[in-house]
């Protein structure tokens, strides 16, 4: 918005002046409690006080023009430059998304990333309605996160500490993350190994049906987080410090590899992460995921299940990794499940290939991907 009303490139404006122009523009268009004229005048006063008198006329003229135009973007933006600028996302990342999604979907994704995400908890051994009642008795506001999820969405004024104190047998978990555990569709009485377990949410969600759940992670400090959550919820987990690239475990019925990833499905929760991401970093993650998948395959018993999941939207880390894995491991095949749609009364999360795909702009929550791989030989 500022660039449209100056005759030079933004980097040519003195940095302190540009920062104050941005603050003034934000006040004018995004702070309902500040009238436009006040946003202009207070910013001009601040420029005078911190920079000097000389740029005040320039700042006053630019902000008056900014105040005269509407901040609402067009219904559809088909330009990566426009979407990246309006939505404060790296242009290279927006271009990647435009190659796969429609401009309208990318705009909705960018909007999602710039909204404050909901805080959700999953009550263990208690349905959502009962859990809402328990919280209400403590004066804590909560509601079902979605018709398809057992998670609860906490009210804005409810802290995580208050909610967990009211329902100790609960964990912080986004509905998209919980869908991975439900998609795994673990049979009762099985032995499960979660190779990247910290902070333990998926391990604890799977422990409801598993006879034994082994939670592994690469460092003692990360396993300590899992231990604390297991202790608070009263659930039994077998804790192991192990690197998922070289896990020292015996074969089990189900292996969950919730792999490290670029996290492009969780940028609303980690807003600074978008500026640390690089396309080379995505390639590096894909290489690490390949090594982890190869190691995980060795831990799956015959007729056992390998569940691979991420919280990224990037195909190099999702379906490409699965395709590459299947090409190198002929003893595995994709095994679709209707567990998600059956238990959540909602269609659309599992695609025609049998993959779980949760898209933030459709679900309203984080993004996630998962594949169930059965060892058949």
Beta strands, then each sheet from edge to edge (+ up, - down):
strand 1: 120-123
strand 2: 142-144
strand 3: 152-154
strand 4: 170-172
strand 5: 191-194
strand 6: 212-217
strand 7: 238-241
strand 8: 252-258
strand 9: 300-310
strand 10: 332-334
strand 11: 356-358
strand 12: 368-375
sheet 1: 2+ 3- 1+ 4-
sheet 2: 7+ 6+ 5+ 8+ 9+ 12- 10+
sheet 3: 7+ 6+ 5+ 8+ 9+ 12- 11+
end
